[in-house]
Amino acid sequence: MDPILKELVERLRENLGASAVIMDTEHQYTAEMEGFLLMVHHLEDSGQILLGTCVAPLPREGRERVLLALLQGQYFFQRTAGATLAVDNEASFIVLQAAHSLRLLTADSFVHAVERFMQAAEYWRGECAKLADERPEDEGFPALMLNSGLRV
C-alpha cells in the first residue's frame, strides 16, 4: 500500500472512528459518514484519490427538473466544492465524485477535502429531495425550452 494513502486513511479513521472506515480492497476503502457511504479509491495509474458517494435516487417523475439543477450546479462547480455530479443510468442514482492528487494531499488537507465533499453531497441530497417532490409547473419543460432556447 502506498504510504501516503495509508497516512490519509489513518487520519480518516482517527476522525470517524476505526470501525467507520472499512478496507474493501488494497486500493479502496468505504467510510460511513452521517447517512452516506463514502468510497475512497486509489487510482494507482494516475496517482489520484477518487472520492465518491451516492447523493440520491434518480426520480422516475420530474427528472428534467433534477437533471437541469444538476447541470446548473456543475457550472464552474458552483455548488459542488470542485466535485462532479453524475448519473448512474443502470442503478438510477445520482453520484458526486472528486479526484485529488495523492502527492499533493496532507492528512489535514485530505480531511478538509472530505469534509467539503460531504457538505456538497449533503446539499445535493437535500436539493434532489426538494426537486423530486415539486409539482411540475404549468408551462412545462418543453415550452420553457421553446421560449428561451435556440429556434430553427
C-alpha positions as CSV (number, residue, x, y, z in Angstrom):
1,M,0.0,0.0,0.0
2,D,1.1,3.5,-0.8
3,P,2.5,5.1,2.4
4,I,0.7,8.4,1.7
5,L,-2.6,6.6,1.2
6,K,-2.0,4.7,4.5
7,E,-1.5,8.0,6.3
8,L,-4.6,9.6,4.8
9,V,-6.8,6.6,5.7
10,E,-5.4,6.5,9.2
11,R,-6.3,10.2,9.7
12,L,-9.8,9.5,8.4
13,R,-10.1,6.7,10.9
14,E,-9.0,9.0,13.7
15,N,-11.7,11.4,12.8
16,L,-14.5,8.9,12.1
17,G,-13.6,6.0,14.3
18,A,-11.8,2.9,13.3
19,S,-15.0,0.9,12.7
20,A,-16.4,3.5,10.3
21,V,-13.6,3.0,7.7
22,I,-13.5,-0.4,6.1
23,M,-10.8,-1.7,3.7
24,D,-12.6,-3.2,0.7
25,T,-9.5,-3.9,-1.4
26,E,-5.9,-2.8,-1.2
27,H,-6.9,0.3,-3.2
28,Q,-10.4,1.0,-2.0
29,Y,-11.9,2.0,1.4
30,T,-15.5,2.7,2.4
31,A,-16.4,5.1,5.2
32,E,-19.8,5.6,6.8
33,M,-20.5,9.3,7.4
34,E,-23.8,10.7,8.5
35,G,-26.0,8.5,6.4
36,F,-23.6,8.4,3.4
37,L,-21.3,5.8,2.2
38,L,-18.1,7.4,1.1
39,M,-15.9,5.5,-1.3
40,V,-12.2,6.4,-1.2
41,H,-10.4,4.7,-4.2
42,H,-6.7,5.0,-5.0
43,L,-6.3,5.3,-8.8
44,E,-2.8,3.9,-8.9
45,D,-2.0,4.7,-12.5
46,S,-2.8,8.4,-12.2
47,G,-1.7,8.8,-8.6
48,Q,-5.1,10.2,-7.6
49,I,-7.6,9.6,-4.8
50,L,-11.2,9.4,-6.0
51,L,-13.9,10.3,-3.5
52,G,-17.4,9.1,-4.5
53,T,-20.8,8.9,-2.8
54,C,-24.4,8.3,-3.8
55,V,-26.4,11.5,-3.4
56,A,-29.9,10.5,-4.2
57,P,-32.0,8.1,-6.3
58,L,-32.9,9.4,-9.7
59,P,-36.6,10.1,-9.5
60,R,-39.0,8.5,-12.0
61,E,-41.0,11.6,-12.4
62,G,-39.7,15.1,-12.8
63,R,-36.3,14.0,-13.9
64,E,-35.9,17.1,-16.2
65,R,-36.0,19.4,-13.2
66,V,-33.5,17.4,-11.3
67,L,-31.1,17.0,-14.2
68,L,-31.3,20.7,-15.0
69,A,-30.5,21.5,-11.4
70,L,-27.5,19.1,-11.5
71,L,-26.2,20.7,-14.7
72,Q,-26.6,24.2,-13.2
73,G,-24.8,23.1,-10.1
74,Q,-21.9,21.9,-12.3
75,Y,-21.5,25.3,-13.9
76,F,-18.0,26.3,-12.7
77,F,-18.5,23.8,-9.9
78,Q,-20.7,26.4,-8.2
79,R,-22.3,24.1,-5.7
80,T,-20.1,21.0,-5.8
81,A,-17.0,22.1,-3.9
82,G,-15.0,21.2,-7.1
83,A,-16.6,17.7,-7.4
84,T,-18.6,16.4,-10.3
85,L,-22.2,15.3,-10.3
86,A,-23.1,12.3,-12.5
87,V,-26.0,9.8,-13.0
88,D,-25.6,6.1,-13.0
89,N,-28.3,5.0,-15.5
90,E,-28.3,1.3,-14.7
91,A,-28.8,1.8,-11.0
92,S,-30.7,5.0,-11.4
93,F,-28.9,7.1,-8.8
94,I,-27.0,10.4,-8.7
95,V,-23.4,10.4,-7.6
96,L,-20.9,13.0,-6.5
97,Q,-17.2,12.3,-7.4
98,A,-14.0,14.2,-6.9
99,A,-10.4,13.3,-7.8
100,H,-7.4,14.7,-5.8
101,S,-3.7,14.2,-6.5
102,L,-2.4,11.8,-3.8
103,R,1.0,13.5,-3.8
104,L,-0.5,17.0,-3.1
105,L,-2.5,15.9,-0.1
106,T,-1.5,16.0,3.5
107,A,-3.5,14.3,6.2
108,D,-5.1,17.6,7.2
109,S,-5.9,18.7,3.7
110,F,-7.4,15.3,3.0
111,V,-9.7,15.6,6.0
112,H,-10.7,19.1,4.9
113,A,-11.3,17.9,1.3
114,V,-13.5,15.0,2.6
115,E,-15.5,17.5,4.8
116,R,-16.1,19.8,1.9
117,F,-17.0,16.9,-0.3
118,M,-19.5,15.6,2.2
119,Q,-21.1,19.0,2.7
120,A,-21.6,19.2,-1.0
121,A,-23.1,15.7,-1.0
122,E,-25.5,16.7,1.8
123,Y,-26.5,19.9,0.0
124,W,-27.3,17.9,-3.2
125,R,-29.2,15.2,-1.3
126,G,-31.5,18.0,0.0
127,E,-31.8,19.7,-3.3
128,C,-32.7,16.4,-5.1
129,A,-35.3,15.6,-2.5
130,K,-36.9,19.0,-2.9
131,L,-36.9,18.8,-6.7
132,A,-38.3,15.3,-6.7
133,D,-41.2,16.4,-4.5
134,E,-42.0,19.6,-6.6
135,R,-45.0,19.6,-8.8
136,P,-44.3,20.4,-12.5
137,E,-45.1,24.0,-13.5
138,D,-48.0,24.6,-15.8
139,E,-45.7,25.7,-18.6
140,G,-43.6,22.5,-18.6
141,F,-40.1,21.9,-19.6
142,P,-40.5,21.7,-23.4
143,A,-42.4,25.0,-23.5
144,L,-39.6,26.6,-21.4
145,M,-37.0,25.4,-23.9
146,L,-39.0,27.0,-26.8
147,N,-39.3,30.3,-25.0
148,S,-35.6,30.6,-24.1
149,G,-33.7,28.2,-26.4
150,L,-32.4,28.4,-29.9
151,R,-35.1,28.4,-32.7
152,V,-34.7,26.9,-36.1
